[in-house]
C-alpha cells in the first residue's frame, strides 16, 4: 500500500536511501539504459518500496528531448477547442509526448506570454490556435528561432508562408454550404464572425467568391463594431433579433460563420416563433453554421452545418510539431500547409 511506504522528498534523500550517487539517479530518470543493468534493477526495486515522485520539470531542465510540447488555445470554455485538444492529446500519447496547456483568453499579450512560459518549461514545440493579432507577429518570429511553432485552426497575419499550418479548407467548406443552401431554398445571407482570427476573413471571402461564381449577389450581415468579440452566441442572437425586428423576411436563409453564432441566431428565431413547425421540404426561415460544434445536433432545431475533420487536424498538428522539433534533416524543418476538407451535415435548421 502506498500509505505504508517511506516518504522521500528530494533526490539527495533518495540517493542516500538507495545507495547510489545523485548523478547516477539523474541518468536513470533520463533513460534507465544509461546506467548498468544491475544498478538500474537496484534503483527500480527500491523505488517500489518508497513514496517518491520525481520533479518532472527539474528532470527535464537540461534535456534537449523532454517529451513535452505545449498547446495554446484562445478559450478553454469553447467545446470546439476542447474536442481539438482531445485529439491532440490522444496523438501525443501515441508518440509518448506529454502536453502542457495554456489559455490565452483571447488576449494578444497573454498569448505571447503563454508561449514564452512553455519555452521556459523546455517544451520541444508548441501548437497555437492564434487569435490573429498582428502585433504578435514579430514576437512569434523571434520565439520560433529556438522553438518550433505550428498554427492550428487559424493563421497568423504575415506568417502564412513562414510557419506550418493545419486546419480546414475554408474555401471548400463554404462552397459546400453555399451550394447546398442555394439549391434547397432561398440564397443565403452571410452572418460574419467578429474579427477574432483569420477564419473571419477567409470564410467571408469564400462566401463572396462562391456567390459571385454562381451569379448571385453576396449579402453580408455585419455590425459596425470591429472589436474582437468572443461571445459569439450573444453576438449572433442580438444581430438576428434586431434584423427580425426590422422586418427580415420570414423565409430568409442565414449562413453563420460558425456554429456558436448560429446558436444565437436560432434562439432569436425561436423567440420569434419561426421554428414552431418544421415541414420537410417546405420553405421557411433557415439557419446554418460551420464547424459541427459538439452541441449543434442537440439544438432546436438541430443545426445544419459543416463538420471539420477535427480528428485528422489534431493528429496532423502533433505530427507536424514533433517532426519539426526532432528534425533529422533541414527538410523536416520546412513549413507545411495541411488543409482538410469538411463534410456537410444536413439537419433540421436548413
N, C-alpha and C positions, 0 to 999 in steps of 0.2 A: 504494500500500500504506500502511495506517495507520502502520506502523512507520517509514516514511521521512518522515512529516510532522513539522514543527516543533512541539514541545510548548509549549502555552500554559496557564498555571495560573490566572491571575487576569484579571478584566475590565480592569484597568489595562494589563496586558501586551497583551491583545487589542486594546484601544483604540489603543495605540501602533502595533501591527503593521498594523492596517487603515487607520489614519489618520483615525479619526472619534472624536468625543467619547464619554465613558463614558455620558452621558445619552442620546445617540443609540442606542448599543448596547442600553441598557436598554429603550428604546421598541421597538427591533427585536425583542428577545426576548419582549416583552409582546405585540406584534402588528406584523408587518412592514409593514402598511398605514399605520402611524402615522408612518413616515418616507418621504421622497421615493423614487420608484421607482428612480432612478439610484443613490441611497445604499443602498437595500435590495438591489439587484443586486450592488453593490460588496461589501457585507458577506457576502452569500450566497456569492459567488465566492471570497472569501478564506477563509471558514470551511471550504470544501472543501479548502484547501491546508494547514490547520493541525490539530493534535490538541488540541481544546478541548471540554470538557463543561461546559455552564452549571450553576451551582449552583441546583438546582431549587427548594429552599426559599427561598433568598435572593431568587430571581427573583419568587417569589410573595408575599413578605412583605407588601407594601403593596397587593396587588391584591385587589379585592372578589370577583372571579370568578377563582378559582385553578384551576378544573378538577379539584379534589381533593375527594373525600369519604371518610369513614372507615367501617370496619366493625369492630364489637367483638363477638367471639364468646366463649362461655364456655370452650370447649376446642377446640384445633386438631387434636386426635387423634381427633375424632369424625367419621366419614366422612359422616354426615348433614349436618353443618355445612360440611364441605368441598364436598359436592355443591351446597349452597345458595350457598356462596361462588363456585363456578364460574359459576353462573347470574348472580349479581350482577356479576361481572367481565365477563361477556360483554355484558350490557346496558350497563354503564358504558362499555365500549369503543365500542359503537354510538353513544352520546351524547357521545363524546370526553371522558370523565372518566377520571381515574386513581384507583385505590383504595389506601388505606392501611389495613393490617390490624393490629388489636390483639387480644391474648389476655388475657381477664380471669382465666383459671384458676379460674373458679367462685368468685372472692373478691370480696366487695362493695367493699372499698377499692380493689382493683386495677381493678374495673370503672369506678368514678368517675375514677380516675387516668388510665385509658386514654382516656376521653372528653376529659378536660382536655388530655391530650397532643395529641390530634387537633385540638383548638381552637387550641393553641399553634402547630400546623403550618399554620394558616389553612385547615383543611378547611371547605368550604362547608356541609356537613351530615354527619350520622352515622347509620348504620343499626346498631341494637343488638339483639342477641339476649339479652335481660336474664335474669339469674339470679333475679329476683323478690325481691330483698332490700328489705324495707320501709324500712330505714334510708337507702336510696339515693334515695327519692322526693323529699325536699327538694332534694338536690343536682341531680337531673335537672331539677326546676322552675327552679332558678337558672340552670343552664347553657343551658337552652332559650331564655332571653331573648335570646341573641345567636347561638345555634347550633341549627338545626333538627335534631330527633331523631325518628327513625322506628323503632318497635319491630317486630321480625320474629320469627316463630315463637312467642313468648310475650309476655305483657303484664306491665307493672309495676304493683304494687299501688297503688291510689289515683289512678292516672293514666290509667285506661281511657278517660275522656271527653275528656282534655286533649291526648292525643298520638295520632298516627296509628299504626295497627297493620295489619300484613299477615301473614296466616297461614292455617292450616287451620281449617275449621269443625268443631270437635271434637264438637259435638252431632250433626252429620250423619255424621261418620266412625264414631263409636261406635255410633250407631243401625244403621248399615250392618253393622258387625261383629256386634253382639249379635243382630240378626235372622238373619243367616246361620248363626251358631253354634247358636242355639236350634232352627232348622229342621232342621239337619243332624246333630244329636247332643244330648248332654246339655247343659242350660243352663250358660252359662259362669260360673265364679267369676272374680273380677277381682283380679289382682295389681297393686296400685297402685305407682306410682313414688315414690321419696323426694321430699320437698318442695323440689325444686330450682328450680322455676319455676311459672308459672300453669297449665301443661298438666297438672300433677299434680292440681290441684283440679278443673279443668274436665272432664277425661276421666273422673274418678271420678264426678262429679256427673252427667255424661251417661250413664254406665253405669247408675247407680242409677235415673235417671229412666226410661230405656227399659225396664229390667227391671220396674219398677213399672207402666208403661203396658201391658205385655203380661201382667200378672198373675203375674209370677214374683218370688221373693224374692231381692234382691241379696245376694251373698256376697262381701265384700271381704276380701282377704288382705293384711295389713299387718304390719309389725313394730312393736315398742314404741318403737323409736328414731325421733325426729323430726329427726335430723341430715340435712342436705342432701348425701347420698352420691351422687357422680357415677360411681362404679364399678358401673354398672347390671348388667353381666354377672355379676359376683361376687355381687351382691345377689340377683338372680333365682335363681342357682344354689343359694345357701345356703338360701333360703326354700323352694324346691321340694324340695330334697333332704330338708330337715327334715320337710316335710309328708308326703313318701313314707315316710320312716322311721316316722312316727307313724300310718301306715295310710291315707293318702289313696287314695280309690278309683282303681282302675286304668282306669276309663272316665271319669274326670273331664275336664272341659274348663277350661283355664286361659287366660283372656284377659289379656294383659300390656299395661300402659300404653304400652310402647314396645318396639321390636324388640330392643334391647340387653338388656332384662330377659328377653325371650323366648329369646334366645340362651343365657343362663344356665339357664333352665328346660329348654330342650332338652337341654343337657348332662346335667343331673340325671336327666332321663327316660331318656336313652340309657344312662347308667351303670346304671340300674335295669332295663335290657333292655326298656323299654316300646315301643321302635320297631324291634325286631329284624325284625318283619314288618309291612308295611302293606298291608292288603287294601282295595281300592276299595269304599267304601260301608259298611265294617264299623265297628261302634262300638269305641272304644278310647280310650286316653289321647290328648288333643289339646291343642295349644298354638298360640295365635295372638298376633300382635303388632300394632304400629301404627307406621307411618312408611314402610315399604318401604326399610329400610336397604340400602345397596349390596351387602352380603354376605348378606342374608336369603334370597335364592334359591339360595345355594350351601351352606347348612347341610344337615345331615341330621337329620331330613327337611327338605326345602325349606319355608320358612316361609310359612304363610298370614298375610296382613297386609292393611293398607290403605295405599295409596300416596298420599302427599302430593304435590300438584302443585308440586314444587319449582321447576320451570321458570317457571311463572307467578308464584309467590310471589317469587322472586328478581328478576324483571323489574319486578313491581309495586312492590317496595320501592325500587328505584332510581328509577323514575318518580316515586314519591311524594316522596323526599328531594330530587330535582333540582327538582321543581315548587315545593316549599316554599323551597328555597334561592334560587331565582331567580324568586320570586313576582312576577307582573306586577300582581296585584290582591290585595286582602285576602282574597278568596275562596280564592285559591291557598294561603293560609297556614292555612286551616281544617283541623283534623284529620279524617281519614277512616279508616274500617274496611274493609279488603278481606279477606273470608273466601272461601277457595276450597274446593270440595268434594273429598273423597278418593275413590279408586276401590278396589274390593275386588280383592285378588289371592289367588285360591284356589290353594293348592299342597298339598303332601303332609302337612303337620303338623296340619291340621284340615279 
